[in-house]
């Protein structure tokens, strides 16, 4: 990947990826993939809302939707930036271990915690688990050569995808066919996460990181630095991050894709967080068989197929990207609207699958467009900032629409707002796309009119 076009060259030197020789990349990659797989095998997750609404938990629908679920959003936002810095400063592995531990605490509390406050505290630990996810995806870049980045990234993402699918399918089979209780599914989830946590201990400790530890600690020798020097280094890193951030977002193309990333991810998080709640209102799970696990598995697999296909589509995203974002965002809005207004569980399931497929397809294109123009260091920074903005917007949306201290709207009204939100995104990018196309054609006409004069 080249440096940002139009800016100074990207600082991609050997330090960016030479932490491990090509001959020793298989061990850390295999261990990390094993961790990602077992961490994602959580058969109880598609049935979380149903489990929390079971009589033994003694929680009402209003408490679950308006008082418990928002805690995850607030925790995730509050922890994301400090975790982003701590991950790099501590060199990844400690934060990977923290993620495993926080998920163990989450599922242990899910099994035995009772009452509103305890379950809210559980959501806080789940927020730690999701905020530390960045350590999983960035660890591998510090221990393999730069020419292996694409390969190991695909392995690590595939591991979580396969794990999530296995968990969803097994959960559905165990509930529908074997008649297992949701408590038993949570025991399986806790066991799988515990295996992942044990695996993480065997990960090699990286000697460097992208921002704070540019040079291997072995190369530095055993000299001890003073605390003052460390503080100066941290300040310098923060200043470099800010300068790089301004440089990155000076590109209109990158800014456009980043804005869509942040806006759409905000809406995506809201829909997937409360989809189970919507399904529960459309067709209460205590009165009939539900297929949440099968739907999650199907949407994940079909989304993966769409992602694979889009990787082989050749088109001028610079010209048509904004219009494509507008049209697909409109389809997302339509899917959410149908999910909300047609009170049929099978229509809800189908709309949810379409929603996830389109989002996964578009976020992959956005990732391509952003990563193409950036070094690994800058990509990690832009990814972190985009995610932070998405969470900030989601927090605002949750506080106003969902939280009982705000409007505390019912689930159907919430989804109508989410559909309108995506429709607004579509209109914004349609206008921006049309403007960009008109401007591009005018420039082309000007070049053509000037060429005869020069002859």
C-alpha positions as a printed Julia matrix, in Angstrom:
455×3 Matrix{Float64}:
   0.0     0.0     0.0
   1.29    3.39   -0.94
   1.26    6.48    1.18
  -1.67    8.87    1.14
  -2.0    10.31   -2.35
  -1.12   13.96   -2.5
   0.53   13.86    0.94
   3.94   12.99    2.24
   5.09    9.41    1.74
   3.9     6.89    4.28
   6.45    5.99    6.9
   6.55    2.35    6.02
   9.92    1.09    7.02
  11.09   -2.22    8.29
   9.79   -1.35   11.71
   6.21   -1.57   10.46
   6.27   -5.25   10.02
   9.5    -7.04   10.54
   8.87   -8.25   14.02
   9.01  -11.88   13.05
  10.77  -13.65   10.25
   8.82  -15.29    7.48
   9.8   -18.72    8.81
   8.11  -18.23   12.19
   4.81  -16.61   11.21
   2.79  -19.85   11.38
   2.92  -20.33   15.18
   1.57  -16.9    16.27
  -0.93  -16.9    13.41
  -2.19  -20.37   14.31
  -2.48  -19.53   18.0
  -4.24  -16.23   17.28
  -6.68  -17.93   14.88
  -7.4   -20.58   17.52
  -8.06  -17.81   20.05
 -10.35  -15.97   17.61
 -12.25  -19.15   16.74
 -12.95  -20.28   20.32
 -13.71  -16.72   21.41
 -16.4   -16.54   18.7
 -18.03  -19.92   19.39
 -20.83  -18.56   21.56
 -24.0   -20.56   20.81
 -26.02  -18.63   23.38
 -25.5   -15.2    21.84
 -28.34  -15.33   19.24
 -30.72  -16.11   22.12
 -29.51  -13.47   24.58
 -32.73  -11.44   24.68
 -34.85  -14.55   25.14
 -32.56  -15.68   27.98
 -32.71  -12.34   29.8
 -36.51  -12.3    29.55
 -36.88  -15.77   31.08
 -38.74  -15.79   34.42
 -35.69  -16.73   36.54
 -33.92  -13.47   35.57
 -36.92  -11.4    36.69
 -36.31   -8.63   34.14
 -38.96   -6.76   32.16
 -38.78   -5.9    28.47
 -38.38   -2.21   29.3
 -35.47   -2.95   31.63
 -33.69   -5.11   29.05
 -34.15   -2.78   26.08
 -34.04    0.66   27.72
 -31.82    0.19   30.79
 -29.5    -2.78   30.24
 -28.52   -2.81   26.55
 -27.55    0.91   26.47
 -24.83    0.26   29.08
 -22.81   -1.68   26.49
 -22.85    1.3    24.11
 -21.7     3.76   26.78
 -18.97    1.4    28.03
 -17.66    0.69   24.55
 -17.38    4.41   23.75
 -15.7     5.31   27.05
 -13.13    2.52   26.75
 -12.3     2.6    23.05
  -9.7     5.4    22.96
  -7.78    4.45   26.14
  -7.81    0.81   25.02
  -6.55    1.86   21.57
  -3.52    3.54   23.16
  -3.0     0.87   25.83
  -3.07   -1.89   23.22
  -0.12   -0.39   21.37
   1.74    0.75   24.5
   1.48   -2.67   26.2
   2.24   -4.48   22.93
  -1.04   -6.3    22.3
  -0.78   -9.57   24.23
  -1.8    -8.19   27.67
  -4.88   -6.61   26.08
  -5.76   -9.86   24.28
  -5.61  -11.57   27.69
  -7.77   -8.78   29.15
 -10.36   -9.41   26.44
 -10.49  -13.13   27.24
 -10.78  -12.43   30.97
 -13.53   -9.82   30.52
 -15.56  -12.2    28.35
 -15.17  -14.96   30.96
 -16.5   -12.58   33.62
 -19.34  -11.58   31.26
 -20.56  -15.11   30.68
 -20.05  -16.17   34.3
 -22.25  -13.28   35.38
 -24.73  -14.12   32.62
 -25.11  -17.54   34.24
 -25.44  -16.46   37.86
 -26.06  -12.69   38.14
 -29.53  -11.63   39.26
 -31.21   -8.23   39.21
 -31.0    -5.1    37.1
 -27.76   -3.65   38.54
 -25.86   -6.93   38.25
 -26.82   -7.38   34.6
 -25.91   -3.76   33.86
 -22.49   -4.46   35.39
 -22.29   -7.5    33.12
 -22.83   -5.23   30.11
 -19.9    -3.1    31.26
 -17.59   -6.12   31.15
 -18.96   -6.97   27.71
 -18.04   -3.42   26.69
 -14.46   -4.15   27.78
 -14.54   -7.33   25.69
 -15.64   -5.53   22.53
 -13.36   -2.51   23.03
 -10.33   -4.8    23.34
 -11.19   -6.5    20.06
  -8.69   -4.14   18.4
  -5.87   -6.07   20.09
  -6.9    -9.27   18.32
  -6.82   -7.7    14.86
  -3.63   -5.67   15.36
  -1.47   -8.18   17.28
  -0.44  -10.16   14.21
   1.06   -7.12   12.43
   3.76   -6.89   15.09
   5.02  -10.46   14.72
   5.0   -11.19   10.97
   6.71   -9.72    7.93
   4.96   -6.99    5.99
   4.54   -9.16    2.88
   2.37  -11.56    4.92
  -0.12   -8.95    6.17
  -2.85   -9.72    3.65
  -2.59  -13.48    4.18
  -2.61  -13.45    7.98
  -5.39  -10.85    8.09
  -7.63  -13.12    6.01
  -6.8   -16.08    8.29
  -7.63  -14.17   11.47
 -10.89  -12.77   10.12
 -11.9   -16.15    8.7
 -11.29  -17.76   12.11
 -13.77  -15.45   13.83
 -16.26  -15.85   10.97
 -16.13  -19.64   11.13
 -16.31  -19.57   14.94
 -19.37  -17.31   14.92
 -21.09  -19.52   12.33
 -20.31  -22.71   14.26
 -21.64  -21.11   17.43
 -24.87  -19.9    15.8
 -25.58  -23.19   14.03
 -24.77  -25.33   17.07
 -26.94  -23.11   19.26
 -29.9   -23.45   16.91
 -29.49  -27.24   16.63
 -29.13  -27.71   20.38
 -32.24  -25.6    21.07
 -34.5   -26.84   18.25
 -33.43  -30.47   17.92
 -31.86  -31.52   21.22
 -34.08  -29.31   23.38
 -31.23  -27.9    25.47
 -31.87  -25.02   27.83
 -30.38  -21.58   27.2
 -28.5   -21.93   30.49
 -26.67  -24.93   28.98
 -25.8   -22.9    25.88
 -24.26  -20.24   28.11
 -22.18  -22.92   29.82
 -20.85  -23.98   26.4
 -20.08  -20.33   25.54
 -18.21  -19.87   28.83
 -16.23  -23.08   28.23
 -15.26  -22.02   24.7
 -14.15  -18.57   25.87
 -12.12  -20.17   28.66
 -10.32  -22.34   26.09
  -9.59  -19.18   24.08
  -8.22  -17.47   27.2
  -5.93  -20.44   27.86
  -4.71  -20.37   24.26
  -3.86  -16.66   24.47
  -1.24  -17.3    27.15
   0.89  -19.15   24.59
   0.99  -16.22   22.15
   4.55  -14.88   21.71
   5.06  -11.48   23.31
   5.66   -8.91   20.52
   8.9    -6.95   20.78
   7.48   -3.86   19.07
   4.25   -2.1    18.11
   3.06    0.34   15.47
   3.23    3.61   17.41
   4.96    3.48   20.8
   7.59    0.78   20.26
   8.99    1.32   16.78
  12.17   -0.59   17.57
  12.39   -4.04   19.08
  13.09   -4.02   22.82
  15.9    -6.51   22.15
  17.57   -3.91   19.93
  17.28   -1.35   22.69
  19.27   -3.56   25.04
  18.73   -3.56   28.78
  19.07    0.18   29.32
  16.38    1.54   31.57
  14.65    4.74   30.47
  13.6     7.35   32.94
   9.92    8.1    33.51
  10.44   11.57   32.06
  11.7    10.12   28.79
   8.69    7.82   28.62
   6.33   10.74   29.16
   8.01   12.72   26.39
   7.69    9.72   24.08
   3.96    9.47   24.78
   3.43   13.16   24.08
   5.42   12.87   20.87
   3.36    9.88   19.75
   0.1    11.74   20.42
   1.33   14.73   18.42
   2.36   12.45   15.55
  -1.05   10.77   15.64
  -2.81   14.13   15.44
  -0.63   15.3    12.54
  -1.19   12.04   10.68
  -4.94   12.26   11.32
  -5.18   15.72    9.77
  -3.09   14.54    6.82
  -5.31   11.51    6.25
  -8.63   13.35    6.31
  -7.37   16.04    3.95
  -8.16   13.58    1.15
 -11.76   14.1    -0.03
 -12.08   10.47   -1.14
 -10.91    9.1     2.17
 -13.09   11.58    4.05
 -16.16   10.53    2.06
 -15.7     6.81    2.72
 -14.85    7.48    6.37
 -18.02    9.55    6.88
 -20.13    6.74    5.43
 -18.23    4.2     7.58
 -18.95    6.13   10.79
 -22.59    6.93    9.99
 -23.55    3.47    8.75
 -21.69    1.6    11.5
 -23.6     3.62   14.07
 -26.91    2.49   12.53
 -25.65   -1.06   12.03
 -24.73   -1.43   15.7
 -28.16   -0.19   16.74
 -30.03   -2.59   14.47
 -28.06   -5.72   15.41
 -28.18   -4.79   19.11
 -31.96   -4.55   19.17
 -32.99   -6.96   16.39
 -33.6    -9.77   18.88
 -35.83   -7.41   20.82
 -37.86   -6.66   17.69
 -38.22  -10.36   16.9
 -39.33  -11.0    20.46
 -42.1    -8.41   20.08
 -43.2    -9.76   16.69
 -43.3   -13.36   17.87
 -42.71  -14.02   21.59
 -40.25  -16.89   22.0
 -42.11  -18.44   24.92
 -45.05  -19.27   22.66
 -43.26  -20.75   19.64
 -39.98  -22.03   18.2
 -37.5   -19.34   17.15
 -34.65  -19.54   14.66
 -32.36  -16.7    15.7
 -29.24  -18.87   15.5
 -30.01  -20.05   11.98
 -30.67  -16.5    10.82
 -27.4   -15.22   12.3
 -25.47  -18.07   10.67
 -27.15  -17.57    7.28
 -26.58  -13.81    7.28
 -22.93  -14.28    8.24
 -22.24  -16.88    5.54
 -24.1   -15.02    2.79
 -22.38  -11.82    3.84
 -19.02  -13.58    3.53
 -19.94  -14.7     0.01
 -20.9   -11.13   -0.92
 -17.59   -9.88    0.49
 -15.7   -12.44   -1.57
 -17.57  -11.5    -4.75
 -17.1    -7.75   -4.33
 -13.38   -8.31   -4.08
 -13.42   -9.37   -7.74
 -15.63   -6.56   -9.04
 -13.71   -3.97  -11.05
 -15.34   -0.57  -11.23
 -14.42    3.07  -10.84
 -15.3     3.61   -7.19
 -13.74    7.08   -7.38
 -16.46    8.05   -9.87
 -19.45    5.96   -8.8
 -18.63    5.21   -5.15
 -20.86    7.85   -3.57
 -23.83    6.98   -5.77
 -23.35    3.29   -4.92
 -23.28    4.16   -1.23
 -26.49    6.15   -1.67
 -28.35    3.36   -3.5
 -27.24    0.59   -1.15
 -27.96    2.75    1.91
 -31.48    3.19    0.55
 -31.8    -0.6     0.29
 -30.65   -0.89    3.9
 -33.29    1.68    4.9
 -35.94   -0.3     3.03
 -34.89   -3.56    4.73
 -35.09   -1.98    8.2
 -38.45   -0.36    7.33
 -39.9    -3.69    6.17
 -38.51   -5.4     9.27
 -40.34   -2.86   11.39
 -43.69   -2.52    9.62
 -44.43   -6.05    8.33
 -45.1    -7.85   11.59
 -44.21  -11.3    10.29
 -41.25  -13.12   11.81
 -40.12  -14.69    8.51
 -40.18  -11.31    6.78
 -38.19   -9.9     9.71
 -35.63  -12.68    9.38
 -35.3   -12.2     5.61
 -34.98   -8.42    5.92
 -32.32   -8.84    8.6
 -30.3   -11.16    6.34
 -30.51   -8.63    3.47
 -29.55   -5.83    5.85
 -26.4    -7.61    7.06
 -25.34   -8.73    3.57
 -25.52   -5.19    2.17
 -23.7    -3.68    5.14
 -20.9    -6.28    5.04
 -20.5    -5.72    1.3
 -20.31   -1.93    1.63
 -18.02   -1.89    4.65
 -15.63   -4.15    2.73
 -15.57   -1.71   -0.2
 -15.02    1.16    2.25
 -12.14   -0.76    3.84
 -10.56   -1.32    0.42
 -10.86    2.33   -0.5
  -9.4     3.58    2.77
  -6.63    0.98    3.07
  -5.45    1.44   -0.53
  -4.21    4.94    0.21
  -2.72    4.42    3.66
   0.18    2.77    5.41
  -0.57    0.22    8.13
   0.05    2.8    10.87
  -2.34    5.29    9.34
  -4.94    2.64    8.56
  -5.02    1.59   12.23
  -5.44    5.23   13.21
  -8.23    5.96   10.72
 -10.02    2.71   11.62
  -9.88    3.65   15.31
 -11.11    7.2    14.73
 -13.93    6.09   12.42
 -15.07    3.52   14.97
 -14.88    6.09   17.78
 -17.06    8.54   15.81
 -19.53    5.74   15.06
 -19.76    4.9    18.75
 -20.13    8.56   19.71
 -23.06    8.87   17.3
 -24.51    5.59   18.55
 -24.24    6.79   22.14
 -26.11    9.97   21.26
 -28.78    7.98   19.4
 -29.1     5.51   22.28
 -29.32    8.29   24.87
 -32.09   10.09   22.99
 -34.09    7.21   21.5
 -33.53    4.13   23.68
 -32.41    5.05   27.18
 -35.16    5.35   29.77
 -33.64    8.68   30.86
 -34.27    9.96   27.31
 -37.36    9.29   25.21
 -37.34    5.56   26.04
 -39.27    4.71   22.87
 -40.77    1.29   22.17
 -38.87   -1.08   19.89
 -41.07   -0.51   16.81
 -40.7     3.27   16.97
 -36.94    2.81   17.4
 -36.68    0.8    14.2
 -38.72    3.36   12.29
 -36.16    5.95   13.39
 -33.29    3.67   12.28
 -34.91    3.24    8.85
 -35.26    7.04    8.55
 -31.63    7.4     9.64
 -30.36    5.21    6.79
 -32.69    6.98    4.34
 -31.12   10.3     5.39
 -27.64    8.82    4.8
 -28.79    7.76    1.35
 -30.02   11.24    0.46
 -26.81   12.89    1.67
 -24.58   10.63   -0.43
 -26.89   10.78   -3.43
 -26.56   14.56   -3.48
 -22.81   14.39   -2.94
 -22.43   11.71   -5.61
 -24.39   13.62   -8.23
 -22.32   16.72   -7.5
 -19.07   14.73   -7.86
 -20.16   13.2   -11.19
 -21.22   16.57  -12.63
 -17.93   18.1   -11.52
 -15.93   15.24  -13.04
 -17.74   15.56  -16.4
 -17.22   19.32  -16.46
 -13.5    18.85  -15.87
 -13.39   16.31  -18.67
 -15.17   18.71  -21.02
 -12.75   21.5   -20.09
  -9.77   19.26  -20.84
 -11.28   18.26  -24.19
 -12.01   21.9   -25.12
  -8.43   22.9   -24.27
  -6.78   20.09  -26.24
  -7.69   21.45  -29.76
  -6.39   24.89  -28.75
  -3.04   23.44  -27.7
  -2.79   21.71  -31.06
